[in-house]
Amino acid sequence: MKIHQYINPHRLSNTYVLELADGKVVLIDVGNFDTAPLLAWLQEEGKALTHVILTHEHADHCCGVDALAESHSFQLICTSKCEENIRNCRQNFSYYIEEIDTFEVEYRDVLLVKDGEVCVIANESFTFIETPGHSPGGLCILVGDVIFTGDTILNGVKSPLTFPHSNRKEYQSSLEKLKGNLTEGMTIYPGHDCSFLFENFKTLLV
């Protein structure tokens, strides 16, 4: 698996492009980056975009879903709470943001996943870990020795828990759950900033 990173202009969130076997491609989060180079690469290399996975419902992580769907069909994967909230401009917070247009995701080909569920895509096992706290629809994705954490775990800063629908108690429970899935040497790909190696859990609680 090869991982490519795009940085979205809106709040510098990350979109990760996972290049898998058999020419299949999976995206994790879709912000407002310029997709033209990605779409050209897909066509030139004969790649097939099969899935888009959302780590949570905030606008900087999902505002590009419908635009991407104009050129490609894919299965959108997220939690049930995430799906509910991406369709509500007040819950994805685009209603309150001046930098981007207010939106509600309309795309309907959605696979809802639950905690501990595993999905195999191009011989790669994706394990989904529900991690509410930063937002109700939080989801971490474990693939081999890497984990995509959205805004649940960030690089060198605490996860913001000041949104109207954030929940500190749920966040602490999510961290406890992640303790059983993180091992030394694993690479963490957060929703913002660059990836980093996991050393021990205390280093995440800055």
C-alpha positions in Angstrom: 0.0 0.0 0.0 1.3 3.4 -1.0 0.0 6.5 0.8 -0.1 9.9 -0.8 -1.1 13.1 1.1 -3.0 16.1 -0.2 -3.4 19.2 2.0 -6.7 21.0 1.7 -6.7 24.8 1.6 -9.6 24.9 4.1 -8.0 24.5 7.6 -5.1 22.6 6.1 -6.8 19.2 6.7 -5.4 16.1 5.1 -6.8 13.9 2.3 -5.0 10.6 2.1 -4.9 8.6 -1.2 -4.3 4.9 -0.6 -2.9 3.1 -3.7 -3.8 -0.5 -3.3 -3.3 -3.7 -5.3 -5.2 -4.4 -8.5 -5.3 -0.7 -9.4 -7.8 0.2 -6.6 -7.6 3.5 -4.8 -9.2 4.5 -1.5 -9.4 8.1 -0.2 -9.6 9.0 3.4 -11.4 12.3 3.9 -12.1 14.7 1.0 -11.6 18.4 1.6 -11.4 21.2 -1.0 -8.0 20.4 -2.6 -7.6 20.7 -6.3 -8.6 17.3 -7.5 -7.4 17.8 -11.2 -4.0 16.2 -10.7 -5.5 13.3 -8.8 -8.2 12.7 -11.5 -5.6 12.9 -14.2 -3.4 10.4 -12.4 -6.3 8.0 -12.0 -7.0 8.1 -15.7 -3.4 7.9 -16.9 -2.5 5.0 -14.6 -5.8 3.1 -15.1 -6.6 3.3 -11.4 -10.1 2.8 -10.0 -11.4 5.0 -7.1 -13.5 2.5 -5.2 -14.1 4.0 -1.7 -14.0 7.2 0.2 -13.8 6.9 4.0 -14.7 9.7 6.3 -13.0 10.1 9.7 -15.7 12.4 10.9 -18.3 14.9 9.8 -16.6 18.3 10.0 -16.6 20.4 6.8 -12.8 20.4 6.3 -13.0 16.6 6.0 -16.0 16.1 3.8 -16.7 19.3 1.8 -15.3 17.7 -1.4 -17.4 14.5 -1.5 -20.2 15.7 -3.8 -17.7 17.4 -6.2 -15.7 14.2 -6.4 -18.9 12.3 -7.1 -19.5 14.4 -10.3 -16.6 12.5 -12.0 -16.4 9.2 -10.1 -18.7 6.7 -8.5 -17.4 5.2 -5.2 -18.7 3.8 -2.0 -18.7 6.3 0.9 -17.8 4.7 4.2 -18.5 6.3 7.6 -20.4 5.9 10.9 -24.1 6.4 11.1 -23.7 9.5 13.1 -21.2 10.9 10.6 -23.7 10.3 7.8 -26.4 12.0 9.7 -24.3 15.1 10.4 -22.7 15.5 7.0 -26.2 16.1 5.7 -26.8 18.9 8.1 -25.0 22.2 7.5 -25.1 23.1 11.2 -23.7 19.8 12.3 -20.9 19.8 9.7 -20.4 23.5 10.6 -20.2 24.8 7.1 -23.2 27.0 8.0 -20.9 29.0 10.4 -17.8 29.2 8.2 -17.1 32.1 5.8 -14.2 30.5 3.9 -16.3 27.9 2.2 -19.8 27.6 0.8 -22.5 26.2 3.1 -23.2 22.6 2.1 -24.9 19.4 3.0 -23.5 16.2 1.5 -26.0 14.6 -0.9 -24.1 11.5 -2.1 -26.1 8.4 -1.3 -23.9 5.3 -2.0 -23.0 4.9 1.7 -21.7 1.9 3.7 -22.3 2.5 7.4 -19.7 0.8 9.6 -19.8 0.0 13.3 -17.0 -0.4 15.9 -14.7 -3.3 15.2 -16.1 -4.0 11.8 -13.5 -5.1 9.2 -13.8 -4.5 5.4 -11.3 -6.1 2.9 -10.5 -3.9 -0.1 -7.9 -5.1 -2.6 -6.5 -7.6 -0.1 -6.1 -5.0 2.6 -8.0 -5.3 5.8 -9.6 -2.0 7.1 -10.6 -2.2 10.7 -13.0 0.5 11.8 -12.8 1.9 15.3 -15.6 4.3 16.4 -14.0 7.2 18.3 -16.6 9.8 19.3 -15.5 12.7 21.3 -14.1 15.4 19.1 -17.3 14.9 17.1 -20.1 12.3 17.4 -19.2 10.6 14.1 -15.5 10.0 14.9 -13.8 7.0 13.2 -10.2 5.7 13.2 -9.1 3.3 10.4 -6.5 0.7 11.1 -4.7 -0.8 8.1 -1.8 -3.1 8.9 0.7 -1.1 10.9 -0.8 2.3 10.1 -3.8 4.1 11.6 -5.7 7.1 10.2 -7.0 9.0 13.2 -8.8 12.1 11.8 -8.9 14.7 14.5 -9.1 12.1 17.3 -5.3 12.0 17.6 -3.3 14.9 16.2 0.5 15.5 15.9 1.8 17.4 18.9 -1.5 19.1 19.9 -4.6 18.1 21.8 -7.7 17.2 19.9 -10.2 20.2 20.1 -13.1 19.4 22.3 -14.8 22.8 22.2 -17.3 22.2 19.4 -20.9 22.2 20.5 -21.2 18.5 19.9 -17.9 17.5 21.4 -18.0 15.2 24.4 -15.0 14.9 26.8 -16.3 11.8 28.5 -16.8 10.0 25.1 -13.3 11.2 24.0 -11.7 9.7 27.1 -13.5 6.4 26.4 -12.3 6.5 22.7 -8.7 7.0 23.9 -9.0 4.0 26.2 -10.3 2.0 23.3 -7.4 3.0 21.1 -4.9 1.9 23.7 -5.7 -1.7 22.6 -4.9 -0.9 19.0 -1.8 1.2 19.1 1.6 -0.5 19.3 5.1 0.9 19.3 6.4 1.7 15.8 3.0 2.1 14.3 2.6 5.1 12.0 -0.2 7.5 12.8 -1.7 9.6 10.0 -3.7 12.4 11.6 -6.3 14.7 10.1 -3.9 17.7 10.1 -0.1 18.0 9.9 2.3 15.2 9.0 2.4 11.5 10.0 4.4 10.3 13.0 5.5 7.2 14.7 3.7 6.0 17.8 6.1 5.6 20.7 3.8 5.4 23.7 0.4 6.6 24.7 1.7 9.3 27.0 3.3 11.2 24.1 -0.2 11.6 22.6 -1.7 13.3 25.6 0.2 16.6 25.2 
